[in-house]
Amino acid sequence: QKKEKLGERIAALQQLVSPFGKTDTASVLHEAMGYIRFLHDQVQVLCSPYLQLLPSSSSPSSFQHQC
């Protein structure tokens, strides 16, 4: 039952990150890692203008978690 559920989750993840690509688990996880890194970078880019506007007494790291 666990193996079946894991297979379903890998299939759902594959549809998100690479719907027309490889379907083996290693490839899906590799694609997901790249996509997560991309999204993280996008968050950093989108937050950077707001981080520059913070008063010097505010902590940028605490704001990043909010952003």
All heavy atoms as TSV, in Angstrom:
chain	resi	resn	atom	element	x	y	z
A	1	GLN	N	N	0.829	-1.201	0.000
A	1	GLN	CA	C	0.000	0.000	0.000
A	1	GLN	C	C	0.874	1.267	0.000
A	1	GLN	O	O	0.564	2.227	-0.696
A	1	GLN	CB	C	-0.916	-0.019	1.203
A	1	GLN	CG	C	-2.005	1.020	1.125
A	1	GLN	CD	C	-2.944	0.939	2.306
A	1	GLN	OE1	O	-2.549	0.527	3.394
A	1	GLN	NE2	N	-4.178	1.325	2.100
A	2	LYS	N	N	1.963	1.255	0.781
A	2	LYS	CA	C	2.858	2.411	0.806
A	2	LYS	C	C	3.497	2.621	-0.558
A	2	LYS	O	O	3.621	3.748	-1.028
A	2	LYS	CB	C	3.961	2.212	1.847
A	2	LYS	CG	C	3.537	2.414	3.268
A	2	LYS	CD	C	4.737	2.270	4.192
A	2	LYS	CE	C	4.351	2.431	5.629
A	2	LYS	NZ	N	5.526	2.314	6.515
A	3	LYS	N	N	3.907	1.523	-1.186
A	3	LYS	CA	C	4.557	1.616	-2.491
A	3	LYS	C	C	3.589	2.169	-3.537
A	3	LYS	O	O	3.974	2.973	-4.390
A	3	LYS	CB	C	5.055	0.227	-2.906
A	3	LYS	CG	C	6.040	0.237	-4.020
A	3	LYS	CD	C	6.623	-1.152	-4.240
A	3	LYS	CE	C	7.763	-1.082	-5.223
A	3	LYS	NZ	N	8.403	-2.377	-5.407
A	4	GLU	N	N	2.341	1.776	-3.451
A	4	GLU	CA	C	1.321	2.275	-4.382
A	4	GLU	C	C	1.093	3.770	-4.193
A	4	GLU	O	O	1.019	4.523	-5.163
A	4	GLU	CB	C	0.020	1.503	-4.150
A	4	GLU	CG	C	-1.054	1.795	-5.167
A	4	GLU	CD	C	-2.282	0.918	-4.943
A	4	GLU	OE1	O	-2.132	-0.311	-4.904
A	4	GLU	OE2	O	-3.370	1.497	-4.786
A	5	LYS	N	N	1.019	4.199	-2.940
A	5	LYS	CA	C	0.816	5.622	-2.645
A	5	LYS	C	C	2.017	6.444	-3.111
A	5	LYS	O	O	1.858	7.533	-3.665
A	5	LYS	CB	C	0.586	5.813	-1.153
A	5	LYS	CG	C	-0.007	7.139	-0.796
A	5	LYS	CD	C	-0.485	7.132	0.646
A	5	LYS	CE	C	-1.464	8.260	0.837
A	5	LYS	NZ	N	-2.195	8.164	2.077
A	6	LEU	N	N	3.225	5.923	-2.893
A	6	LEU	CA	C	4.429	6.604	-3.349
A	6	LEU	C	C	4.415	6.739	-4.868
A	6	LEU	O	O	4.743	7.800	-5.417
A	6	LEU	CB	C	5.678	5.849	-2.893
A	6	LEU	CG	C	7.012	6.437	-3.305
A	6	LEU	CD1	C	7.185	7.836	-2.724
A	6	LEU	CD2	C	8.148	5.540	-2.868
A	7	GLY	N	N	4.019	5.698	-5.553
A	7	GLY	CA	C	3.928	5.737	-7.013
A	7	GLY	C	C	2.950	6.797	-7.494
A	7	GLY	O	O	3.218	7.505	-8.469
A	8	GLU	N	N	1.833	6.915	-6.801
A	8	GLU	CA	C	0.837	7.930	-7.153
A	8	GLU	C	C	1.398	9.340	-6.955
A	8	GLU	O	O	1.174	10.230	-7.776
A	8	GLU	CB	C	-0.424	7.751	-6.307
A	8	GLU	CG	C	-1.223	6.514	-6.642
A	8	GLU	CD	C	-2.343	6.252	-5.653
A	8	GLU	OE1	O	-2.562	7.081	-4.733
A	8	GLU	OE2	O	-3.006	5.205	-5.797
A	9	ARG	N	N	2.140	9.523	-5.883
A	9	ARG	CA	C	2.712	10.841	-5.604
A	9	ARG	C	C	3.810	11.197	-6.596
A	9	ARG	O	O	3.921	12.350	-7.023
A	9	ARG	CB	C	3.224	10.903	-4.167
A	9	ARG	CG	C	2.075	10.902	-3.185
A	9	ARG	CD	C	2.535	10.986	-1.771
A	9	ARG	NE	N	1.381	11.051	-0.884
A	9	ARG	CZ	C	1.462	11.055	0.416
A	9	ARG	NH1	N	2.635	10.997	1.016
A	9	ARG	NH2	N	0.376	11.115	1.148
A	10	ILE	N	N	4.609	10.223	-6.982
A	10	ILE	CA	C	5.642	10.455	-7.986
A	10	ILE	C	C	4.986	10.809	-9.319
A	10	ILE	O	O	5.435	11.707	-10.034
A	10	ILE	CB	C	6.577	9.235	-8.134
A	10	ILE	CG1	C	7.419	9.047	-6.869
A	10	ILE	CG2	C	7.466	9.341	-9.358
A	10	ILE	CD1	C	8.449	10.131	-6.636
A	11	ALA	N	N	3.905	10.122	-9.658
A	11	ALA	CA	C	3.190	10.409	-10.906
A	11	ALA	C	C	2.617	11.825	-10.886
A	11	ALA	O	O	2.686	12.550	-11.886
A	11	ALA	CB	C	2.083	9.386	-11.130
A	12	ALA	N	N	2.064	12.243	-9.749
A	12	ALA	CA	C	1.524	13.607	-9.632
A	12	ALA	C	C	2.645	14.636	-9.743
A	12	ALA	O	O	2.497	15.663	-10.419
A	12	ALA	CB	C	0.782	13.761	-8.307
A	13	LEU	N	N	3.775	14.358	-9.112
A	13	LEU	CA	C	4.924	15.251	-9.194
A	13	LEU	C	C	5.438	15.335	-10.625
A	13	LEU	O	O	5.771	16.406	-11.114
A	13	LEU	CB	C	6.026	14.762	-8.252
A	13	LEU	CG	C	7.275	15.615	-8.106
A	13	LEU	CD1	C	6.931	17.004	-7.586
A	13	LEU	CD2	C	8.259	14.931	-7.166
A	14	GLN	N	N	5.464	14.213	-11.300
A	14	GLN	CA	C	5.915	14.178	-12.701
A	14	GLN	C	C	5.022	15.040	-13.577
A	14	GLN	O	O	5.506	15.742	-14.455
A	14	GLN	CB	C	5.934	12.726	-13.204
A	14	GLN	CG	C	6.562	12.548	-14.558
A	14	GLN	CD	C	5.546	12.511	-15.700
A	14	GLN	OE1	O	4.374	12.271	-15.485
A	14	GLN	NE2	N	6.019	12.763	-16.889
A	15	GLN	N	N	3.733	15.061	-13.321
A	15	GLN	CA	C	2.812	15.895	-14.094
A	15	GLN	C	C	3.092	17.381	-13.876
A	15	GLN	O	O	2.906	18.189	-14.777
A	15	GLN	CB	C	1.361	15.576	-13.729
A	15	GLN	CG	C	0.873	14.268	-14.286
A	15	GLN	CD	C	0.893	14.259	-15.801
A	15	GLN	OE1	O	0.415	15.189	-16.444
A	15	GLN	NE2	N	1.477	13.218	-16.383
A	16	LEU	N	N	3.566	17.730	-12.700
A	16	LEU	CA	C	3.877	19.129	-12.406
A	16	LEU	C	C	5.180	19.584	-13.041
A	16	LEU	O	O	5.250	20.678	-13.592
A	16	LEU	CB	C	3.980	19.344	-10.889
A	16	LEU	CG	C	2.696	19.305	-10.104
A	16	LEU	CD1	C	2.997	19.332	-8.610
A	16	LEU	CD2	C	1.814	20.483	-10.478
A	17	VAL	N	N	6.213	18.771	-12.937
A	17	VAL	CA	C	7.544	19.234	-13.331
A	17	VAL	C	C	7.961	18.831	-14.736
A	17	VAL	O	O	8.803	19.493	-15.336
A	17	VAL	CB	C	8.631	18.781	-12.327
A	17	VAL	CG1	C	8.378	19.380	-10.955
A	17	VAL	CG2	C	8.752	17.280	-12.255
A	18	SER	N	N	7.411	17.776	-15.254
A	18	SER	CA	C	7.848	17.309	-16.565
A	18	SER	C	C	6.759	16.446	-17.219
A	18	SER	O	O	6.933	15.238	-17.374
A	18	SER	CB	C	9.142	16.503	-16.407
A	18	SER	OG	O	9.611	16.075	-17.652
A	19	PRO	N	N	5.646	17.066	-17.590
A	19	PRO	CA	C	4.510	16.269	-18.074
A	19	PRO	C	C	4.793	15.472	-19.355
A	19	PRO	O	O	4.132	14.475	-19.609
A	19	PRO	CB	C	3.408	17.299	-18.294
A	19	PRO	CG	C	4.091	18.607	-18.370
A	19	PRO	CD	C	5.366	18.483	-17.598
A	20	PHE	N	N	5.765	15.882	-20.147
A	20	PHE	CA	C	6.025	15.183	-21.398
A	20	PHE	C	C	7.402	14.534	-21.419
A	20	PHE	O	O	7.855	14.057	-22.444
A	20	PHE	CB	C	5.893	16.144	-22.582
A	20	PHE	CG	C	4.567	16.852	-22.597
A	20	PHE	CD1	C	4.490	18.202	-22.320
A	20	PHE	CD2	C	3.398	16.160	-22.849
A	20	PHE	CE1	C	3.273	18.859	-22.311
A	20	PHE	CE2	C	2.172	16.805	-22.842
A	20	PHE	CZ	C	2.108	18.153	-22.575
A	21	GLY	N	N	8.083	14.539	-20.272
A	21	GLY	CA	C	9.444	14.017	-20.203
A	21	GLY	C	C	9.494	12.615	-19.643
A	21	GLY	O	O	8.525	11.850	-19.685
A	22	LYS	N	N	10.645	12.295	-19.093
A	22	LYS	CA	C	10.876	10.971	-18.527
A	22	LYS	C	C	9.991	10.750	-17.309
A	22	LYS	O	O	9.647	11.683	-16.598
A	22	LYS	CB	C	12.342	10.823	-18.133
A	22	LYS	CG	C	13.282	10.891	-19.310
A	22	LYS	CD	C	14.710	10.720	-18.850
A	22	LYS	CE	C	15.642	10.785	-20.047
A	22	LYS	NZ	N	17.039	10.620	-19.648
A	23	THR	N	N	9.659	9.494	-17.070
A	23	THR	CA	C	8.758	9.183	-15.973
A	23	THR	C	C	9.402	8.343	-14.881
A	23	THR	O	O	8.744	8.012	-13.905
A	23	THR	CB	C	7.505	8.437	-16.484
A	23	THR	OG1	O	7.917	7.231	-17.139
A	23	THR	CG2	C	6.701	9.292	-17.419
A	24	ASP	N	N	10.697	7.999	-15.030
A	24	ASP	CA	C	11.315	7.219	-13.965
A	24	ASP	C	C	11.504	8.097	-12.730
A	24	ASP	O	O	11.648	9.311	-12.828
A	24	ASP	CB	C	12.646	6.609	-14.426
A	24	ASP	CG	C	13.666	7.662	-14.796
A	24	ASP	OD1	O	13.517	8.284	-15.865
A	24	ASP	OD2	O	14.597	7.856	-13.993
A	25	THR	N	N	11.489	7.473	-11.579
A	25	THR	CA	C	11.496	8.195	-10.311
A	25	THR	C	C	12.696	9.118	-10.172
A	25	THR	O	O	12.552	10.278	-9.754
A	25	THR	CB	C	11.466	7.193	-9.135
A	25	THR	OG1	O	10.291	6.384	-9.263
A	25	THR	CG2	C	11.425	7.907	-7.795
A	26	ALA	N	N	13.888	8.644	-10.518
A	26	ALA	CA	C	15.092	9.463	-10.375
A	26	ALA	C	C	14.991	10.724	-11.230
A	26	ALA	O	O	15.338	11.814	-10.771
A	26	ALA	CB	C	16.327	8.655	-10.745
A	27	SER	N	N	14.515	10.589	-12.454
A	27	SER	CA	C	14.391	11.754	-13.339
A	27	SER	C	C	13.351	12.737	-12.821
A	27	SER	O	O	13.556	13.949	-12.870
A	27	SER	CB	C	14.013	11.313	-14.752
A	27	SER	OG	O	15.043	10.543	-15.320
A	28	VAL	N	N	12.248	12.225	-12.332
A	28	VAL	CA	C	11.189	13.087	-11.795
A	28	VAL	C	C	11.708	13.864	-10.588
A	28	VAL	O	O	11.505	15.078	-10.478
A	28	VAL	CB	C	9.934	12.268	-11.431
A	28	VAL	CG1	C	8.934	13.110	-10.649
A	28	VAL	CG2	C	9.282	11.704	-12.682
A	29	LEU	N	N	12.411	13.178	-9.690
A	29	LEU	CA	C	12.947	13.856	-8.515
A	29	LEU	C	C	14.008	14.879	-8.897
A	29	LEU	O	O	14.065	15.968	-8.327
A	29	LEU	CB	C	13.506	12.838	-7.519
A	29	LEU	CG	C	12.464	11.930	-6.863
A	29	LEU	CD1	C	13.148	10.880	-5.997
A	29	LEU	CD2	C	11.460	12.724	-6.059
A	30	HIS	N	N	14.825	14.551	-9.884
A	30	HIS	CA	C	15.843	15.495	-10.356
A	30	HIS	C	C	15.184	16.743	-10.955
A	30	HIS	O	O	15.602	17.867	-10.673
A	30	HIS	CB	C	16.747	14.815	-11.386
A	30	HIS	CG	C	17.864	15.678	-11.862
A	30	HIS	ND1	N	18.963	15.958	-11.086
A	30	HIS	CD2	C	18.037	16.340	-13.024
A	30	HIS	CE1	C	19.769	16.759	-11.760
A	30	HIS	NE2	N	19.231	17.008	-12.936
A	31	GLU	N	N	14.158	16.553	-11.767
A	31	GLU	CA	C	13.421	17.680	-12.344
A	31	GLU	C	C	12.767	18.517	-11.244
A	31	GLU	O	O	12.765	19.746	-11.306
A	31	GLU	CB	C	12.356	17.183	-13.322
A	31	GLU	CG	C	12.900	16.636	-14.613
A	31	GLU	CD	C	13.494	17.718	-15.505
A	31	GLU	OE1	O	12.968	18.851	-15.515
A	31	GLU	OE2	O	14.496	17.427	-16.173
A	32	ALA	N	N	12.212	17.850	-10.239
A	32	ALA	CA	C	11.556	18.558	-9.137
A	32	ALA	C	C	12.565	19.403	-8.371
A	32	ALA	O	O	12.275	20.553	-8.000
A	32	ALA	CB	C	10.862	17.580	-8.204
A	33	MET	N	N	13.764	18.862	-8.142
A	33	MET	CA	C	14.804	19.635	-7.461
A	33	MET	C	C	15.155	20.890	-8.248
A	33	MET	O	O	15.272	21.976	-7.676
A	33	MET	CB	C	16.062	18.777	-7.277
A	33	MET	CG	C	15.937	17.749	-6.190
A	33	MET	SD	S	17.339	16.596	-6.061
A	33	MET	CE	C	18.712	17.480	-6.690
A	34	GLY	N	N	15.315	20.758	-9.541
A	34	GLY	CA	C	15.623	21.913	-10.371
A	34	GLY	C	C	14.507	22.938	-10.350
A	34	GLY	O	O	14.759	24.151	-10.295
A	35	TYR	N	N	13.273	22.465	-10.377
A	35	TYR	CA	C	12.126	23.371	-10.370
A	35	TYR	C	C	12.024	24.101	-9.034
A	35	TYR	O	O	11.739	25.304	-8.990
A	35	TYR	CB	C	10.850	22.580	-10.653
A	35	TYR	CG	C	9.628	23.441	-10.859
A	35	TYR	CD1	C	9.611	24.434	-11.833
A	35	TYR	CD2	C	8.493	23.259	-10.092
A	35	TYR	CE1	C	8.489	25.230	-12.029
A	35	TYR	CE2	C	7.368	24.047	-10.276
A	35	TYR	CZ	C	7.376	25.031	-11.245
A	35	TYR	OH	O	6.270	25.811	-11.422
A	36	ILE	N	N	12.282	23.405	-7.944
A	36	ILE	CA	C	12.250	24.032	-6.623
A	36	ILE	C	C	13.342	25.086	-6.519
A	36	ILE	O	O	13.114	26.179	-5.986
A	36	ILE	CB	C	12.360	22.973	-5.511
A	36	ILE	CG1	C	11.063	22.154	-5.470
A	36	ILE	CG2	C	12.642	23.618	-4.152
A	36	ILE	CD1	C	11.144	20.912	-4.620
A	37	ARG	N	N	14.531	24.788	-7.028
A	37	ARG	CA	C	15.613	25.791	-7.032
A	37	ARG	C	C	15.204	27.013	-7.846
A	37	ARG	O	O	15.451	28.151	-7.443
A	37	ARG	CB	C	16.888	25.185	-7.607
A	37	ARG	CG	C	17.611	24.293	-6.645
A	37	ARG	CD	C	18.976	23.884	-7.192
A	37	ARG	NE	N	19.541	22.863	-6.353
A	37	ARG	CZ	C	19.744	21.604	-6.715
A	37	ARG	NH1	N	19.453	21.214	-7.943
A	37	ARG	NH2	N	20.250	20.732	-5.888
A	38	PHE	N	N	14.588	26.775	-9.003
A	38	PHE	CA	C	14.122	27.875	-9.840
A	38	PHE	C	C	13.113	28.733	-9.081
A	38	PHE	O	O	13.200	29.968	-9.082
A	38	PHE	CB	C	13.500	27.324	-11.127
A	38	PHE	CG	C	12.696	28.326	-11.895
A	38	PHE	CD1	C	13.321	29.302	-12.659
A	38	PHE	CD2	C	11.307	28.300	-11.839
A	38	PHE	CE1	C	12.567	30.232	-13.361
A	38	PHE	CE2	C	10.555	29.229	-12.540
A	38	PHE	CZ	C	11.185	30.201	-13.298
A	39	LEU	N	N	12.152	28.105	-8.432
A	39	LEU	CA	C	11.138	28.848	-7.681
A	39	LEU	C	C	11.768	29.624	-6.527
A	39	LEU	O	O	11.394	30.772	-6.267
A	39	LEU	CB	C	10.064	27.896	-7.156
A	39	LEU	CG	C	9.172	27.262	-8.217
A	39	LEU	CD1	C	8.256	26.228	-7.572
A	39	LEU	CD2	C	8.374	28.303	-8.966
A	40	HIS	N	N	12.721	29.020	-5.853
A	40	HIS	CA	C	13.413	29.707	-4.765
A	40	HIS	C	C	14.127	30.944	-5.286
A	40	HIS	O	O	14.059	32.020	-4.674
A	40	HIS	CB	C	14.402	28.749	-4.097
A	40	HIS	CG	C	15.091	29.334	-2.920
A	40	HIS	ND1	N	16.309	29.956	-3.004
A	40	HIS	CD2	C	14.717	29.408	-1.621
A	40	HIS	CE1	C	16.660	30.386	-1.813
A	40	HIS	NE2	N	15.718	30.063	-0.951
A	41	ASP	N	N	14.800	30.814	-6.413
A	41	ASP	CA	C	15.478	31.959	-7.016
A	41	ASP	C	C	14.484	33.051	-7.404
A	41	ASP	O	O	14.764	34.236	-7.236
A	41	ASP	CB	C	16.296	31.535	-8.238
A	41	ASP	CG	C	17.499	30.689	-7.877
A	41	ASP	OD1	O	17.897	30.661	-6.692
A	41	ASP	OD2	O	18.043	30.023	-8.790
A	42	GLN	N	N	13.333	32.652	-7.906
A	42	GLN	CA	C	12.317	33.629	-8.276
A	42	GLN	C	C	11.807	34.392	-7.059
A	42	GLN	O	O	11.592	35.597	-7.113
A	42	GLN	CB	C	11.139	32.944	-8.989
A	42	GLN	CG	C	11.476	32.439	-10.367
A	42	GLN	CD	C	11.864	33.577	-11.287
A	42	GLN	OE1	O	11.117	34.527	-11.463
A	42	GLN	NE2	N	13.052	33.482	-11.872
A	43	VAL	N	N	11.626	33.694	-5.948
A	43	VAL	CA	C	11.206	34.355	-4.707
A	43	VAL	C	C	12.253	35.374	-4.287
A	43	VAL	O	O	11.921	36.498	-3.889
A	43	VAL	CB	C	10.944	33.313	-3.593
A	43	VAL	CG1	C	10.791	33.984	-2.233
A	43	VAL	CG2	C	9.711	32.490	-3.915
A	44	GLN	N	N	13.531	34.992	-4.385
A	44	GLN	CA	C	14.598	35.916	-4.012
A	44	GLN	C	C	14.575	37.164	-4.894
A	44	GLN	O	O	14.710	38.282	-4.400
A	44	GLN	CB	C	15.964	35.227	-4.131
A	44	GLN	CG	C	16.150	34.070	-3.175
A	44	GLN	CD	C	16.083	34.492	-1.724
A	44	GLN	OE1	O	16.598	35.539	-1.354
A	44	GLN	NE2	N	15.436	33.687	-0.901
A	45	VAL	N	N	14.395	36.974	-6.187
A	45	VAL	CA	C	14.366	38.106	-7.117
A	45	VAL	C	C	13.170	39.004	-6.829
A	45	VAL	O	O	13.289	40.235	-6.805
A	45	VAL	CB	C	14.330	37.609	-8.587
A	45	VAL	CG1	C	13.993	38.726	-9.550
A	45	VAL	CG2	C	15.661	36.966	-8.953
A	46	LEU	N	N	12.035	38.401	-6.592
A	46	LEU	CA	C	10.827	39.192	-6.355
A	46	LEU	C	C	10.852	39.899	-5.000
A	46	LEU	O	O	10.240	40.957	-4.840
A	46	LEU	CB	C	9.592	38.305	-6.471
A	46	LEU	CG	C	9.322	37.766	-7.876
A	46	LEU	CD1	C	8.206	36.727	-7.844
A	46	LEU	CD2	C	8.989	38.885	-8.837
A	47	CYS	N	N	11.549	39.339	-4.033
A	47	CYS	CA	C	11.632	39.956	-2.702
A	47	CYS	C	C	12.693	41.039	-2.630
A	47	CYS	O	O	12.616	41.924	-1.770
A	47	CYS	CB	C	11.945	38.903	-1.643
A	47	CYS	SG	S	10.546	37.860	-1.230
A	48	SER	N	N	13.688	40.991	-3.486
A	48	SER	CA	C	14.825	41.890	-3.346
A	48	SER	C	C	14.451	43.378	-3.332
A	48	SER	O	O	15.020	44.126	-2.535
A	48	SER	CB	C	15.893	41.607	-4.400
A	48	SER	OG	O	15.408	41.848	-5.689
A	49	PRO	N	N	13.512	43.846	-4.134
A	49	PRO	CA	C	13.170	45.281	-4.033
A	49	PRO	C	C	12.608	45.650	-2.659
A	49	PRO	O	O	12.874	46.727	-2.144
A	49	PRO	CB	C	12.100	45.488	-5.105
A	49	PRO	CG	C	12.257	44.357	-6.046
A	49	PRO	CD	C	12.793	43.218	-5.235
A	50	TYR	N	N	11.872	44.734	-2.048
A	50	TYR	CA	C	11.294	45.006	-0.738
A	50	TYR	C	C	12.349	44.959	0.352
A	50	TYR	O	O	12.279	45.684	1.334
A	50	TYR	CB	C	10.160	44.025	-0.439
A	50	TYR	CG	C	9.047	44.131	-1.444
A	50	TYR	CD1	C	8.914	43.193	-2.467
A	50	TYR	CD2	C	8.153	45.193	-1.388
A	50	TYR	CE1	C	7.909	43.310	-3.415
A	50	TYR	CE2	C	7.146	45.319	-2.331
A	50	TYR	CZ	C	7.029	44.373	-3.334
A	50	TYR	OH	O	6.045	44.490	-4.264
A	51	LEU	N	N	13.335	44.087	0.179
A	51	LEU	CA	C	14.409	44.003	1.162
A	51	LEU	C	C	15.230	45.280	1.177
A	51	LEU	O	O	15.734	45.691	2.216
A	51	LEU	CB	C	15.309	42.800	0.873
A	51	LEU	CG	C	14.655	41.440	1.091
A	51	LEU	CD1	C	15.590	40.330	0.632
A	51	LEU	CD2	C	14.279	41.241	2.539
A	52	GLN	N	N	15.374	45.931	0.038
A	52	GLN	CA	C	16.132	47.176	-0.035
A	52	GLN	C	C	15.385	48.327	0.634
A	52	GLN	O	O	15.992	49.303	1.049
A	52	GLN	CB	C	16.434	47.528	-1.495
A	52	GLN	CG	C	17.381	46.554	-2.147
A	52	GLN	CD	C	17.513	46.786	-3.639
A	52	GLN	OE1	O	16.891	47.691	-4.188
A	52	GLN	NE2	N	18.307	45.965	-4.296
A	53	LEU	N	N	14.070	48.225	0.741
A	53	LEU	CA	C	13.266	49.296	1.329
A	53	LEU	C	C	13.162	49.203	2.848
A	53	LEU	O	O	12.640	50.118	3.480
A	53	LEU	CB	C	11.852	49.264	0.734
A	53	LEU	CG	C	11.750	49.526	-0.762
A	53	LEU	CD1	C	10.306	49.347	-1.224
A	53	LEU	CD2	C	12.231	50.925	-1.095
A	54	LEU	N	N	13.656	48.100	3.430
A	54	LEU	CA	C	13.549	47.924	4.873
A	54	LEU	C	C	14.419	48.925	5.621
A	54	LEU	O	O	15.522	49.237	5.175
A	54	LEU	CB	C	14.009	46.511	5.266
A	54	LEU	CG	C	13.060	45.366	4.965
A	54	LEU	CD1	C	13.719	44.058	5.358
A	54	LEU	CD2	C	11.751	45.519	5.696
A	55	PRO	N	N	13.946	49.412	6.763
A	55	PRO	CA	C	14.806	50.249	7.600
A	55	PRO	C	C	16.007	49.430	8.065
A	55	PRO	O	O	15.934	48.218	8.185
A	55	PRO	CB	C	13.924	50.626	8.794
A	55	PRO	CG	C	12.546	50.228	8.425
A	55	PRO	CD	C	12.627	49.247	7.301
A	56	SER	N	N	17.111	50.084	8.346
A	56	SER	CA	C	18.340	49.373	8.699
A	56	SER	C	C	18.192	48.571	9.988
A	56	SER	O	O	18.935	47.632	10.220
A	56	SER	CB	C	19.502	50.348	8.824
A	56	SER	OG	O	19.209	51.328	9.795
A	57	SER	N	N	17.229	48.905	10.832
A	57	SER	CA	C	17.052	48.171	12.084
A	57	SER	C	C	16.329	46.838	11.875
A	57	SER	O	O	16.377	45.974	12.729
A	57	SER	CB	C	16.279	49.018	13.096
A	57	SER	OG	O	14.985	49.318	12.590
A	58	SER	N	N	15.644	46.676	10.737
A	58	SER	CA	C	14.931	45.435	10.461
A	58	SER	C	C	15.901	44.365	9.990
A	58	SER	O	O	16.906	44.639	9.368
A	58	SER	CB	C	13.862	45.643	9.396
A	58	SER	OG	O	12.891	46.546	9.847
A	59	SER	N	N	15.535	43.135	10.274
A	59	SER	CA	C	16.377	42.025	9.868
A	59	SER	C	C	15.917	41.500	8.512
A	59	SER	O	O	14.782	41.025	8.390
A	59	SER	CB	C	16.288	40.914	10.907
A	59	SER	OG	O	16.871	39.736	10.421
A	60	PRO	N	N	16.757	41.558	7.483
A	60	PRO	CA	C	16.364	41.048	6.155
A	60	PRO	C	C	16.020	39.569	6.179
A	60	PRO	O	O	15.121	39.142	5.498
A	60	PRO	CB	C	17.601	41.293	5.278
A	60	PRO	CG	C	18.388	42.341	5.984
A	60	PRO	CD	C	18.075	42.184	7.433
A	61	SER	N	N	16.701	38.780	7.008
A	61	SER	CA	C	16.415	37.347	7.017
A	61	SER	C	C	15.014	37.059	7.547
A	61	SER	O	O	14.329	36.162	7.068
A	61	SER	CB	C	17.457	36.580	7.830
A	61	SER	OG	O	17.447	37.023	9.162
A	62	SER	N	N	14.557	37.841	8.536
A	62	SER	CA	C	13.202	37.624	9.038
A	62	SER	C	C	12.175	38.043	7.996
A	62	SER	O	O	11.124	37.441	7.861
A	62	SER	CB	C	12.971	38.364	10.347
A	62	SER	OG	O	13.041	39.757	10.137
A	63	PHE	N	N	12.487	39.068	7.222
A	63	PHE	CA	C	11.560	39.502	6.178
A	63	PHE	C	C	11.504	38.478	5.043
A	63	PHE	O	O	10.438	38.240	4.486
A	63	PHE	CB	C	11.971	40.864	5.627
A	63	PHE	CG	C	11.010	41.390	4.606
A	63	PHE	CD1	C	9.817	41.970	5.004
A	63	PHE	CD2	C	11.270	41.295	3.242
A	63	PHE	CE1	C	8.907	42.445	4.068
A	63	PHE	CE2	C	10.362	41.756	2.315
A	63	PHE	CZ	C	9.188	42.347	2.728
A	64	GLN	N	N	12.621	37.845	4.724
A	64	GLN	CA	C	12.630	36.860	3.659
A	64	GLN	C	C	11.660	35.741	3.961
A	64	GLN	O	O	10.993	35.234	3.074
A	64	GLN	CB	C	14.041	36.283	3.466
A	64	GLN	CG	C	14.938	37.204	2.672
A	64	GLN	CD	C	16.312	36.625	2.520
A	64	GLN	OE1	O	16.924	36.187	3.497
A	64	GLN	NE2	N	16.807	36.627	1.318
A	65	HIS	N	N	11.567	35.333	5.215
A	65	HIS	CA	C	10.640	34.269	5.572
A	65	HIS	C	C	9.194	34.714	5.397
A	65	HIS	O	O	8.344	33.944	5.001
A	65	HIS	CB	C	10.882	33.795	7.003
A	65	HIS	CG	C	12.201	33.121	7.185
A	65	HIS	ND1	N	12.501	31.911	6.593
A	65	HIS	CD2	C	13.310	33.492	7.856
A	65	HIS	CE1	C	13.744	31.564	6.903
A	65	HIS	NE2	N	14.255	32.512	7.663
A	66	GLN	N	N	8.929	35.976	5.647
A	66	GLN	CA	C	7.588	36.509	5.446
A	66	GLN	C	C	7.271	36.628	3.979
A	66	GLN	O	O	6.162	36.387	3.547
A	66	GLN	CB	C	7.433	37.864	6.116
A	66	GLN	CG	C	7.526	37.824	7.621
A	66	GLN	CD	C	7.574	39.220	8.210
A	66	GLN	OE1	O	7.580	40.210	7.498
A	66	GLN	NE2	N	7.624	39.296	9.535
A	67	CYS	N	N	8.251	37.007	3.178
A	67	CYS	CA	C	8.060	37.217	1.758
A	67	CYS	C	C	7.854	35.887	1.078
A	67	CYS	O	O	7.013	35.700	0.295
A	67	CYS	CB	C	9.267	37.928	1.167
A	67	CYS	SG	S	9.041	38.418	-0.559
